[in-house]
């Protein structure tokens, strides 16, 4: 027998020694706190990973890694940084933010209010068994796997159903200045749209408005089939960003179970401002209106997730607070180029008591022609022509310079303008069945 064969193998002893070792969690140390950005010296962390910050004086918060540079991690806090010191330790958790899901969880979510991190706000003591946890950073469905948009989505609003018909799986932007009725239009969609589940994300709203939206604007009946995710303006920028991602992940889960989901985010402008706050604090260069490049990369990644697949559909409505002309607002311009339709709200109509204050001539749906028949398409085109012609001659009529009989289209516009305005105007609690809307619209265009 050779000498090598007589030497016992060291592997059993090594395995026993390793089994007796007590592992130590790798920790780092805060080196700088500037505004809402925390720099820590720590190795091995990943972008998007959650870390626990523990201060020896008692302060404890979580933070997410948003950047890495030269052995330092840049973290955005989830919560207040008051009480943190340079002695605080940074402990990686090796996990990312997720949302608890499962059939029991999904049904329990209906009628509930969550915060931007997916935690229950209205009844925090109520719990449910967590069957699985999904990441909030989902990926859009592959382009070739998406079924074509082919089925209309009645919203119960004559102006939209008739002249800017929406479809299941479409994404629509609601653009307008402050006070034009964007939140009221969102509540109306939740109350009357033909869908199974509604997911509403309130991003950067005033704290007072969240309760008012739930109790008065939304109502008990609509709330029973909706999940509301709220991150008010006082919450950290990261939580405001996560609110939109949490809502989108919940909508994706219901879609994958065969549901017709309507996702509403109010508003993308406040979401972009939260992204801007994080990006600038992390050292990104500002571009148009101070927005860093990451904002324009993150917008399509989020919006493309609201899409149909072979199981169900997500129809997305996103509000945008228009600042001046749309062409001069980088967020409004970018969003309008990504989405499949746009509803432009007019402060002039809102001030005149015209609700919903939709500027029909400036609004449109890119998929309307695929989901309506020829007669509705022709009626919608004719009504738009009448509205446009009336806008052209309105000043002449007011100063007495218009001569009847010279322009048949203008004469028809003057005869029908009040009836058309009455058709486009509805009270908040009024919902018109699609067949009734279509009959009235054809009569107007006859």
Rosetta blueprint (number, residue, H / E / L):
1 X L
2 X L
3 X H
4 X H
5 X H
6 X H
7 X L
8 X L
9 X L
10 X L
11 X H
12 X H
13 X H
14 X H
15 X H
16 X H
17 X H
18 X H
19 X H
20 X H
21 X L
22 X L
23 X L
24 X L
25 X L
26 X L
27 X E
28 X E
29 X E
30 X E
31 X E
32 X E
33 X E
34 X E
35 X L
36 X L
37 X E
38 X E
39 X E
40 X E
41 X E
42 X L
43 X L
44 X L
45 X L
46 X L
47 X L
48 X L
49 X L
50 X E
51 X E
52 X E
53 X E
54 X E
55 X L
56 X L
57 X L
58 X L
59 X L
60 X E
61 X E
62 X E
63 X E
64 X E
65 X E
66 X E
67 X E
68 X E
69 X E
70 X L
71 X L
72 X E
73 X E
74 X E
75 X E
76 X E
77 X E
78 X E
79 X L
80 X L
81 X L
82 X L
83 X L
84 X L
85 X L
86 X L
87 X L
88 X L
89 X E
90 X E
91 X E
92 X E
93 X L
94 X L
95 X L
96 X L
97 X L
98 X E
99 X E
100 X E
101 X E
102 X L
103 X H
104 X H
105 X H
106 X H
107 X H
108 X H
109 X H
110 X L
111 X L
112 X L
113 X E
114 X E
115 X L
116 X L
117 X L
118 X L
119 X L
120 X E
121 X L
122 X L
123 X L
124 X L
125 X L
126 X L
127 X L
128 X L
129 X L
130 X L
131 X L
132 X E
133 X E
134 X E
135 X E
136 X L
137 X L
138 X L
139 X L
140 X L
141 X L
142 X L
143 X H
144 X H
145 X H
146 X L
147 X L
148 X L
149 X L
150 X L
151 X L
152 X E
153 X L
154 X L
155 X L
156 X L
157 X L
158 X H
159 X H
160 X H
161 X H
162 X H
163 X H
164 X L
165 X L
166 X L
167 X E
168 X L
169 X L
170 X L
171 X E
172 X E
173 X E
174 X E
175 X E
176 X E
177 X L
178 X L
179 X L
180 X L
181 X L
182 X H
183 X H
184 X H
185 X H
186 X H
187 X H
188 X H
189 X H
190 X H
191 X H
192 X H
193 X L
194 X L
195 X L
196 X L
197 X E
198 X E
199 X E
200 X E
201 X E
202 X E
203 X E
204 X L
205 X L
206 X L
207 X H
208 X H
209 X H
210 X H
211 X H
212 X H
213 X H
214 X H
215 X H
216 X H
217 X H
218 X H
219 X L
220 X H
221 X H
222 X H
223 X H
224 X L
225 X L
226 X E
227 X E
228 X E
229 X E
230 X E
231 X E
232 X L
233 X L
234 X L
235 X L
236 X L
237 X H
238 X H
239 X H
240 X H
241 X H
242 X H
243 X H
244 X H
245 X H
246 X H
247 X H
248 X H
249 X H
250 X H
251 X H
252 X H
253 X H
254 X H
255 X H
256 X H
257 X L
258 X L
259 X L
260 X E
261 X E
262 X E
263 X E
264 X E
265 X E
266 X E
267 X L
268 X H
269 X H
270 X H
271 X H
272 X H
273 X H
274 X H
275 X H
276 X H
277 X H
278 X H
279 X H
280 X H
281 X H
282 X L
283 X L
284 X L
285 X L
286 X E
287 X L
288 X H
289 X H
290 X H
291 X L
292 X E
293 X H
294 X H
295 X H
296 X H
297 X H
298 X H
299 X H
300 X H
301 X H
302 X H
303 X H
304 X L
305 X L
306 X L
307 X L
308 X L
309 X L
310 X L
311 X L
312 X L
313 X E
314 X E
315 X E
316 X E
317 X E
318 X E
319 X E
320 X E
321 X E
322 X L
323 X L
324 X L
325 X L
326 X H
327 X H
328 X H
329 X L
330 X H
331 X H
332 X H
333 X H
334 X H
335 X H
336 X H
337 X H
338 X H
339 X L
340 X L
341 X E
342 X E
343 X E
344 X E
345 X E
346 X L
347 X H
348 X H
349 X H
350 X H
351 X H
352 X L
353 X L
354 X L
355 X L
356 X L
357 X L
358 X E
359 X L
360 X H
361 X H
362 X H
363 X L
364 X E
365 X E
366 X L
367 X L
368 X H
369 X H
370 X H
371 X H
372 X L
373 X L
374 X H
375 X H
376 X H
377 X H
378 X H
379 X H
380 X H
381 X H
382 X H
383 X H
384 X H
385 X H
386 X H
387 X H
388 X H
389 X H
390 X H
391 X H
392 X H
393 X H
394 X H
395 X H
396 X H
397 X H
398 X H
399 X L
400 X L
401 X L
402 X L
403 X L
404 X L
405 X L
406 X L
407 X L
408 X H
409 X H
410 X H
411 X H
412 X H
413 X H
414 X H
415 X H
416 X H
417 X H
418 X H
419 X H
420 X H
421 X H
422 X H
423 X H
424 X H
425 X L
426 X L
427 X L
428 X L
429 X L
430 X L
431 X L
432 X L
433 X L
434 X H
435 X H
436 X H
437 X H
438 X H
439 X H
440 X H
441 X H
442 X H
443 X H
444 X H
445 X H
446 X L
